Amino acid sequence: MADAPTPPAAPAAPAPALAPGDCLACRGAGQVVSNLGGEPRLVPCPWCEGSGLRLAGHDAQARWRQELSADGGHRALVTASGPPAAAAV
């Protein structure tokens, strides 16, 4: 006798609703997981600066653009084999 087919799994519970001013990137938590450096770790959300609330007109990428323009568009990359190497970004 053949086994009866397995019923489909129930759909995942919907994500909790966000308040109108909550940050969408961190879902109002004020922290996001960063995998930079090889190890996942919690860091303050760059979009809300850790407040958990949306910041009107805030550009989370502005800091990195300013750093790139200051060093001519190059950024030091840490390699597994040794000291940082300059690379175009």
Backbone bond lengths (Angstrom), bond angles and torsions (degrees), N, CA, C in turn:
res aa  C-N    CA-C-N  psi(-1)  N-CA   C-N-CA  omega(-1)  CA-C   N-CA-C  phi
1 M - - - 1.454 - - 1.518 108.74 -
2 A 1.312 116.95 132.65 1.472 122.05 -178.20 1.521 110.11 -80.95
3 D 1.328 114.92 147.18 1.465 119.62 176.64 1.521 109.74 -69.37
4 A 1.317 115.48 146.85 1.465 120.36 176.98 1.520 108.72 -69.25
5 P 1.333 117.79 145.30 1.473 119.57 179.26 1.534 110.61 -61.84
6 T 1.320 114.98 146.10 1.460 121.18 178.90 1.522 108.88 -75.28
7 P 1.329 117.69 130.60 1.470 118.61 178.28 1.522 110.18 -66.48
8 P 1.334 117.36 152.66 1.471 119.59 179.55 1.527 110.78 -62.20
9 A 1.320 115.02 148.93 1.467 120.77 179.32 1.521 109.72 -67.06
10 A 1.307 114.65 148.69 1.466 119.51 177.66 1.527 109.05 -66.76
11 P 1.330 117.91 144.23 1.470 119.71 179.19 1.528 110.08 -63.36
12 A 1.315 114.98 151.16 1.469 120.91 178.96 1.523 109.29 -62.69
13 A 1.302 115.41 149.30 1.463 120.17 178.27 1.522 108.95 -62.97
14 P 1.312 117.96 141.21 1.469 119.64 178.95 1.521 110.70 -64.80
15 A 1.322 115.11 149.96 1.469 120.33 177.92 1.529 108.74 -64.99
16 P 1.327 116.82 146.99 1.464 118.34 178.81 1.530 110.88 -61.85
17 A 1.290 115.40 146.82 1.466 120.57 -179.77 1.520 110.07 -68.09
18 L 1.315 115.52 144.79 1.462 121.38 177.90 1.519 109.40 -93.10
19 A 1.301 115.39 146.81 1.458 120.22 172.88 1.530 107.44 -70.97
20 P 1.328 118.91 156.82 1.466 121.26 -176.69 1.524 115.14 -54.00
21 G 1.318 119.88 -31.38 1.459 120.99 -177.41 1.512 114.84 -99.37
22 D 1.344 118.43 2.89 1.468 120.87 -177.87 1.529 111.20 -68.36
23 C 1.316 115.80 146.65 1.463 122.78 176.18 1.528 108.54 -69.87
24 L 1.317 116.99 130.05 1.455 120.59 -179.25 1.522 112.07 -75.74
25 A 1.320 118.10 -31.26 1.462 121.17 -176.89 1.526 112.21 -66.33
26 C 1.331 117.78 -41.72 1.472 120.87 -177.79 1.523 111.95 -108.10
27 R 1.332 116.73 3.09 1.462 122.86 -179.15 1.519 112.11 58.36
28 G 1.337 115.61 33.22 1.458 120.84 175.69 1.516 114.86 84.48
29 A 1.337 118.15 2.20 1.467 121.31 -177.85 1.523 112.81 -81.46
30 G 1.344 117.59 -24.22 1.456 121.01 -178.83 1.518 113.41 84.29
31 Q 1.338 117.44 -1.54 1.464 121.59 179.51 1.525 109.48 -137.23
32 V 1.323 115.14 149.59 1.460 122.13 174.17 1.521 107.89 -130.70
33 V 1.323 117.24 162.17 1.460 121.57 177.65 1.518 108.53 -90.75
34 S 1.332 116.29 126.12 1.457 122.08 176.81 1.524 108.43 -109.14
35 N 1.324 116.31 133.91 1.461 121.30 176.22 1.522 111.44 -103.25
36 L 1.330 117.84 7.33 1.456 120.42 177.85 1.519 109.12 -65.81
37 G 1.299 116.99 136.65 1.451 121.18 -179.45 1.516 112.48 91.36
38 G 1.336 117.50 1.13 1.454 120.48 174.25 1.512 115.67 93.49
39 E 1.293 119.93 -23.35 1.462 122.85 -178.87 1.523 109.61 -114.81
40 P 1.325 118.67 126.90 1.464 119.22 175.81 1.528 110.40 -63.71
41 R 1.334 116.05 135.62 1.464 119.82 178.03 1.521 109.17 -152.91
42 L 1.320 115.97 153.90 1.458 121.23 177.64 1.519 109.34 -80.31
43 V 1.325 115.72 133.38 1.459 121.92 177.49 1.531 107.68 -133.05
44 P 1.331 117.72 156.79 1.463 119.10 176.26 1.528 110.11 -59.24
45 C 1.297 115.93 139.62 1.470 121.19 -179.56 1.530 109.52 -64.38
46 P 1.349 117.70 124.45 1.465 119.34 -179.28 1.527 112.90 -72.66
47 W 1.322 118.55 -17.15 1.460 120.89 -178.33 1.520 112.37 -83.14
48 C 1.345 117.43 -30.25 1.475 119.54 -179.94 1.525 111.49 -117.52
49 E 1.340 116.72 4.62 1.470 122.81 -178.71 1.526 111.57 58.55
50 G 1.347 116.99 29.23 1.458 121.58 176.11 1.517 115.41 86.11
51 S 1.337 117.23 0.60 1.470 119.61 -177.98 1.522 112.73 -80.59
52 G 1.329 117.87 -22.91 1.451 121.26 -175.49 1.517 113.22 82.63
53 L 1.328 116.15 -2.95 1.461 121.29 -179.27 1.522 110.35 -114.51
54 R 1.319 115.69 139.66 1.461 121.41 -180.00 1.529 110.43 -60.15
55 L 1.328 116.28 133.87 1.466 121.87 177.60 1.524 108.01 -105.48
56 A 1.311 116.98 111.78 1.464 121.14 -178.18 1.525 110.18 -60.91
57 G 1.318 116.65 130.47 1.458 121.86 176.47 1.523 114.60 74.59
58 H 1.329 118.30 6.33 1.471 121.23 -178.28 1.523 110.07 -78.87
59 D 1.330 117.30 134.27 1.465 123.45 179.33 1.521 108.39 -112.91
60 A 1.324 117.35 103.86 1.465 122.17 -177.84 1.526 112.42 -66.08
61 Q 1.334 117.59 -19.72 1.464 121.30 -178.34 1.525 113.13 -92.97
62 A 1.324 118.65 -7.04 1.471 121.87 -174.80 1.522 112.03 -58.61
63 R 1.321 118.06 -42.12 1.470 121.13 -178.82 1.530 111.08 -58.39
64 W 1.339 116.75 -44.36 1.462 120.22 -177.46 1.523 110.76 -69.51
65 R 1.327 117.81 -38.03 1.473 119.80 177.75 1.522 110.73 -63.68
66 Q 1.338 117.85 -38.99 1.460 121.53 179.12 1.527 110.32 -65.08
67 E 1.342 116.88 -42.21 1.469 120.09 179.35 1.525 110.82 -65.03
68 L 1.328 117.75 -40.45 1.457 120.59 179.54 1.525 111.70 -65.85
69 S 1.322 117.13 -40.72 1.462 118.79 -179.79 1.526 110.65 -69.45
70 A 1.332 117.43 -29.85 1.463 121.01 179.56 1.532 112.00 -70.53
71 D 1.346 117.11 -30.77 1.470 118.20 -178.77 1.526 112.46 -106.52
72 G 1.332 117.53 21.34 1.457 121.18 175.32 1.515 114.22 75.85
73 G 1.321 118.38 19.58 1.459 121.02 178.45 1.510 114.15 87.32
74 H 1.326 116.77 11.41 1.462 120.39 178.31 1.521 108.94 -113.79
75 R 1.289 114.28 150.89 1.460 120.00 178.54 1.529 107.42 -139.16
76 A 1.305 116.74 140.34 1.461 120.44 179.13 1.520 109.53 -74.24
77 L 1.324 116.33 131.50 1.450 121.73 176.85 1.518 108.76 -110.57
78 V 1.315 116.84 132.86 1.464 120.52 177.31 1.514 107.04 -84.82
79 T 1.318 115.63 127.05 1.464 120.14 179.29 1.510 109.86 -106.84
80 A 1.329 116.26 158.59 1.454 121.15 -179.39 1.520 111.07 -68.38
81 S 1.338 117.43 -23.25 1.457 120.46 -174.82 1.539 113.83 -88.40
82 G 1.302 118.19 -5.19 1.457 116.60 179.45 1.501 114.32 160.07
83 P 1.341 116.28 -143.25 1.455 121.76 -173.25 1.521 112.33 -66.33
84 P 1.339 116.61 164.41 1.463 120.01 179.49 1.520 111.91 -58.84
85 A 1.311 115.40 146.91 1.463 122.22 176.18 1.509 107.85 -120.34
86 A 1.311 118.13 137.00 1.468 121.66 179.55 1.522 108.15 -73.02
87 A 1.317 115.62 138.10 1.459 120.29 178.23 1.515 109.05 -144.75
88 A 1.314 116.33 143.76 1.459 120.18 176.50 1.514 108.79 -71.72
89 V 1.311 116.76 139.95 1.464 120.49 179.86 1.498 109.16 -106.36
